[in-house]
């Protein structure tokens, strides 16, 4: 099987990178611009808000210039290429090895769950191997972006980044934050397949509409699994010799990170682009 990375995918990643970059910094708890007081569109009482993601991008541009908006882009693109290649390769293999029999006869409920389990296990296997293969590049990309906080240069390119991680953390450093990422992505796949398959089988008869149910389901499921992404990214950066990491609490493991974020009401930090309400504790 030959794999040629889509030029369109690279263009999309490049175009949207400033948004993802700003989101990562927000997820890491970096808020360099103070909140402002404004009227809420839902409540009469004024409330403090952090600048929206586009105002955050302007702040990055003022500090680092236009090219600074693309800090971490190269490892991000490589991560996407590696992840896509492994996902596609494993998916093709398992589908040939364990095909789903669409004409299978038997009790409808049994067939439904059998097909759901087989499809989900195939996708989870492909996603798991893709994450294992691409996690080192994600760690490098996240830490490269996190350097904005302290203006360090420890992760100035791929090769220097690899040496920095290996010399200070060993091989395990390349897989910092991988456990919540694996759990979150596997859970998302299972829930999206379960919801979309159930809706398509019992509620939607028009074939042209069935293609959209997975996309709609993912909008709801990703909100539920978002904390796994947040915890994973924080744990990926925490071991680094960066100011962004030093500003974090001393998490003992990813579960401790989850507990502290939940305790502070931050489990969905970075999930909103607009109307990012500031907590009272932050203003005191």
N, C-alpha and C positions, 0 to 999 in steps of 0.2 A: 504494500500500500504506500502510495506517495502522498505527502502532505505539503501543501504550499500555503503559507500564511496569507490570509486575505489582506490585500492592501487596504480595502475598505475598513476592516477591523482596526488596523493600525491607525488610520486617519481618525476614526471615531475615538479611539483611546487618546490620541494626541489632542484632539479638539476638546474633549471633556476633562482632560487631566487637571486643569486649574480648579475645576469644581471638586474633583476627587481629592486634590491636594489640600484645599481649604477644609474639606470635610474631615480628613485625617487629623489635621491640627486641632480642630474642634473636638474630635473624639478623644484626643490625648489630653484635653482639658486646657488647651492654650487659648486664652482670650485676651489678646493684647490691646483691643479697643474697648474702652469702658462702656457699660450699658447706658442707654438713654431712656428718658421717661416719655411715654406715649400712651395715647388712649387705645384701649383694646377694642377690636372690632366686635367682640362678644360681650364685654363687660363695660359698664360706665366708668368704673374706677380706673384711673391711669395706672400703668404698670411699667416696670423697667424691662427693656429688651436689649439683647446683644445685637450688634449689626448682622444683617442677613449675609448669606454666603457670598454674594456679589460685592458687598462692601468689604468683606474679609479679603476677597481676591484683590481689590484695589489697594488694600493695606499692604499685601505681599508685594504688589507691583511697585508701590512707592518705596519700599524698603530694599527690594532686590532687583528691581527693573523688570522689563518684560520677560527676559529669558529666565528670570527667577521663578516665574510661574510654572516652569517645566522641570523644576527640581524633582528628581526621582522618576522621570519619564522613561529612561532607558531600561532600568530593571523592571518597571511596570509593563512595558511592551514585551520584554523577554519572558516575564511571568505568564503573560497572556498566551504567547506562542507555545511555550512548554505545556501549559495547562490544556490548551486546545488540542495539541498534538496527542497527548496522553489520553485525554478523554475520548477523542475520536478513535484512536487505535484500540483501546480497551473495549469501547462500545461495539465496534464492528466485530471484534473477536468473540465477545460473550453472546452477541445476538446470533452469530453463526453456530456457536457451540451449544447454546441453550435457546433455541427459537421458541417463540410463543405461538401455540397452535390456535389460530383464530377460529377454526372450525370444530374445536373440541366440544364434545357433547357431555351432558351431565347436568346436575342441579345448577341453576343460574347463579345462586349465591356462592357456591363452591368455585365455579369457574371464574367469577368476578374476583374473588380474593386470591385465587391461584395466579391469575394473570397479573393482578396488582402486585403481588409479592415477587413474582419473577421479574417484572419490569423494574420495580423499585430496587431490587437487589442488584440488577445489572447496572442501573444508573448510579447507585451508591458505590459499587465497586469501582466504576470508572472514575467517579468524582474523588474517591478516597486516594486512588493512585495518582491522580492528577495533582491533588493537594500536596501529597508527599513529594512529588517531583518538583513542584513549583514553589513550595514554602520558603526555601532559602532565598529565592529572588524576591518574594513578597517581604520577607524580613529586611532585606537590603533596601528595597524601595521605601518601606515605612520609615526606616531609620534615616535614610537620605532626606526624606521630607521633614522628619522631626528635627533635623539640624537647624531649621529655620528659627527655632526657639532660642538657641544659644549661639547661632551663627558659627557652628563648628564645621570642620572639613574632614572629619574622620572617615566619612563615607563619600568621598569625592568621585569615585568611579568603582566599577564592579570589582576589579582586581584588588584594589586597596581595601574595599569593604570586606571581601572574602578573608583577607589576611587579618583585618581588625577583629572580625568575629572569631576566627579560628584560634588566634593567639590569646584572646582574652576569655573565651567561653567554650572552646572546643567544638566538636561536631554538633553537640546538642544545641549550641547557640543558633545554628541555622534553622532549628525547628522550634524556636521559642514561640509560644502561642498557638501551636498546631492543634492541641487537643480540643479547645472550644470551637475552633474552626471546623474540624472534622465532625464534631457532634452537631453543630448548627447547620452545616450544609447537608448532612445525612437526614436530619430531622426535616429540613425544608423539602427535600426531594420526596420523602415519604408522605408528608402532609399534602403537598401540591398534587401528587399522583392520586392520593386517596380522594381528595375533594373533586378534582377534575374528572377522574374516572367515574365516580359516583354520579356526578351531575350529568355527564355525557350519557351514561347508561340509562338513567331513570327520569331525566327531566328534559333533555334536549334531543329533539328528533331530527332537526335540520343539520345536515352534515357540515355546511359552511360555517355554522356557529360553533361547532365543537372544537375548532382549532384555537378559539379564543379563551376557552375556559381555563387552560393551564396558566395563561398570562394573567387573567383576572385573579385566579386563586393565589398566584405568587405575590400579588400586591398585598393581600391580607396575611399570608404566611410569613413573608419577610419581615413584617412588623413584629410578629411573634418571636421570630428567631434572631432579630436584630441584636439583642444583648450578647449573643454568642460572638458576633462579628466585633462588637465593641470591646469585649473582654479579650478576644484574640489579638486585636491590634495593640491594645495597651500592654499585654504580656509580651508581644513581639518586640516592643521598644524598651520595656522596663530594664532588661539586663545591660543595655548599652551605656557607654560612658558619655552620655549626653545630658545637657541641662533639662531637656524635656523628660528624661527618665528620672532625674534627681528630684524633679518637682512632684513626682507621683508618690503616693504612700508606699511603704515597704510591704508589698504583697508577698505572702509566703508561697502561694500558688494561684492558679486561675480561679479556683473556687473562693479563695480569700478576696481576690480582686472583684469577683461578682458580688460577694457579700458587702464589701465596702461601697461599691458603686450603688447598689440597691439601697443601702443604709443612707446614703447621701442624696438619693433621688436622681441618680445619674445614669441609670441603666439604659436610657434612650438618648443619651447625650450625642448630639451630632446627627440625629435622625431627621431633623427639620432644617430646611433651607431658609425659611422665613419665620417671623414671629417667634424667635428664640427667647423665651421668657427667662429672665435672670432670677435666680433664687434669692430669697431675703438674706440668707446666710452669706451670700457672696457680696452683698451690698454693705454689710455691717463692718 
